[in-house]
């Protein structure tokens, strides 16, 4: 089965979390990216995902 490409604006949760402070470290903020191949927001300092969708 082939994974369908998603429109990056199709995830309102990712859009809402983007730019928020990381809750796992004191230095980072959440940025739109992928985590283990999933659409996600991850911390730009500690690389911890704030949310991911598969």
QUIJOFEN-V627679 format. One line per field, one symbol per residue. ss: DSSP state (@ for helix, = for strand, . for the rest). Layout:
BEGIN
ss: ???
END
This chain:
BEGIN
ss: .......@@@.@@@@@@...=.......=======..======.....=====.
END
